[in-house]
Amino acid sequence: MTLPAAAPLFDADVAVIGLGAVGSSAAWRLAVRGLDVLGFEQFEPGHAWGGSTGRTRLFRVACLEHPGLTPIARRARDLWRELEDESGRPLFHETGGLMIGPPDSHIIEGTLRAAEAHGLPVERLDGDEIASRFPAHARLDPGDIGVWDPEAGILRPEAAIIAAAESARTAGADLHIGVRVVAIDPDDDGVTVRTERSAYRVRSVAITAGPWIARFVPHLPLTPHRVVMTWFRARDGHEATLDTLPVFIRSVPGRDTWIWGHGAMAGTDGDTGADHVDGFDGSDGFDAKVGPEFDGPFPADDPDAIDRLVHPGETDGISDLVAATFPDLDPEPSGTTTCIMTHTPDGQFVVGPTAHPRVVVGGGCSGHSFKHASALGELVAQSIAGETAFTDAAFLDPRRFQAG
């Protein structure tokens, strides 16, 4: 008599929960290392319900938020280029980027701090040089200066996530799409991952579920927050393209605040990312994108109950800032959509092991993570694989928020 084979102790080496910006890259980077990967996504790669919708995201190397982000941005760029080669899709467009503000502002000091720490080829500009080279930015406060980051640009988030998920599959990852994970139960030997229909046993788990991370790791101080994004067309007879209005972060004349964005770009045949922006038909590129500074404290929003409609009056504030800054733009938005940012108390991400060593997280976008997402997925993969991280990422350690 032949006895049935014993059930395997594990269904996979690792489960990745959430295949958005960080999760799709984590699944890819784990799979290329030869690990047996299960991926779970409650919607679909490139969906509109998390933090990575909106057609474009800014990319910067001289990261004003923390000097330690520069090597992460550079590794991310290499991985985005690799995904472009594998997918045949245009994902990253280098435009250069202009940071404008008073010399003692966070915009300028933070950008220069990162540039000096890593020897970046940035260029300092005075107000006259800004107005001459970038006339769209002619409205400046007296004393404003600029820092030109030639390595800045824009990413296509939906298309990038889809490309990473496809590369993960090609490398052997088993992706479960439209499957919601409801619980994880870690123990000394592994982790049980429970969906609405099944349970899986894995050695480790990566929680990369964006605004849903706190459902699985409730002790982390993560605050999901609804955000409205806005696009603007140039006035008749004026121009505001990526060539004339490249990536920027800048102060607003006469205001104690700042805005960010980039100019318009014509559509490309290679743009296969999902389109969820009211006011665009998905084939004609995008208008200039401008958004405000997001300054806390932030209200906590339930990611399962976010209001996806943009209501009358919600865009009045950004319209006022656009009118004060860019005379070439019509301040009435030409397109709007919503997304969810997930903030941490210090504005930095959470990437690495939690209090339980078999549970690794990657998230806490805090409004500036997408540019880094492919490299954050790499850091997640290195943590799970027991490798030395490609850069010092201790400032992102989730355990920094633990008591004591």
C-alpha positions, 0 to 999 in steps of 0.5 A: 500500500502506498501512503499519500505524500505528506503535505508540505510544511509551507505553501511558499517561502514568502507571501506579499500582501498588496501588489501596489507600488512597493508590493509589486516590486517586492514580489519581483525582487523576491522572485528573481532571487529564486524564492517561492513567492505568493502575491495577494492583491485585493483589486488588480495591479495598477488599480485606482483605490490606493496611493498610486493612481494619478498617471504621473509621480515626481522623481528626484535624486536630490531628495529634500526629505532626507539625504539617505533617500538619494541612494535609494532613488538612484537604485530605484531609477536603475530598477525602473529602467530595467522594468522598461527594458523587460516590459517595453513600456516607457515608465521614466521620463527625465526632465530635470527638476527645479526647486525654488524658495528662500535660501533658508527654506526646507526646499532649498536647504534639504535639496542642497543637503542631499546634493552635498552629501552625495556629490550630486551635479545640482546647479544654484540659480538666482532669481534672474536666472530662474526667470530667464531660463524658466519664464513660467516661474517668473513670479517669485518672491524677492530673494528666492533662489533655485536649485536645478536637479538634472536627474529629476523627472516623472514616472508613470505609476500605473504602468510601472506597477503593472510592469513590476507585477508582470516581471514578478510572474515571469520570474515565477511568482504566483500572484492571486488577483482579486483576493483579499487577505483578512488576517496574518498569524505569525509564530515562531516557525512561520506565518499563516496567511488567511484570505476570505476563502483559504489559508496559506502557510509561509516562512515570512510575509511582506506587508505592502498593502499601502493604506491597509498596512495598519490592518495587519500591523496595528501598532505602527503609527500610520495615518491614511489620508484622502488627497485630491489631485488636480491638472491644469491646462495652459491659457489660450496662446500660452504653453506649459509643457514638460519642456517649458515647465519641468518637474518643480517644487517651489514656494508660492509668491506672498504665501507661507506654503509651497506647491509641486508639479510638472508641465503637460505631455502629449500621449504616447503609444506606449502608455498602457497604464490604467487611466482613472482621471476625470477629464482625460480620455486616456489617449491624449497624455496629460495636462500640467499637474500641480498640487499643494504642500500636505502639512499635518496633522492629518485626519485618519480616513478609512481606506475602505470608505474613502469618498472618491468624488471631488466635490464643488469647492474642494479645489478652490485652494489649489486654484488660488495657489496656481493663480498666484504662481503661474499666469500661463495656466488656467486656474480652473482644474481640467481634471481631478481624481483622488488617492490615499496617502499614508503618513508616518509621524516623521514623514519617512517610510517604514521598511523592514522587520516589525516586532515579529522578525517574520513580518516585514513591512514596506509602506508609509508613503508620506506623500513622497515614496513612489519614486523610490518604490522599486528600490523599497521593494528591493529593500523588502526583498533583501530583508526577507532574504537575509541580505545586507541592504544596498544602502543604510536604511536604518532611518526607515526601520519600522521599529523606531516607533516602538516604545522604549 
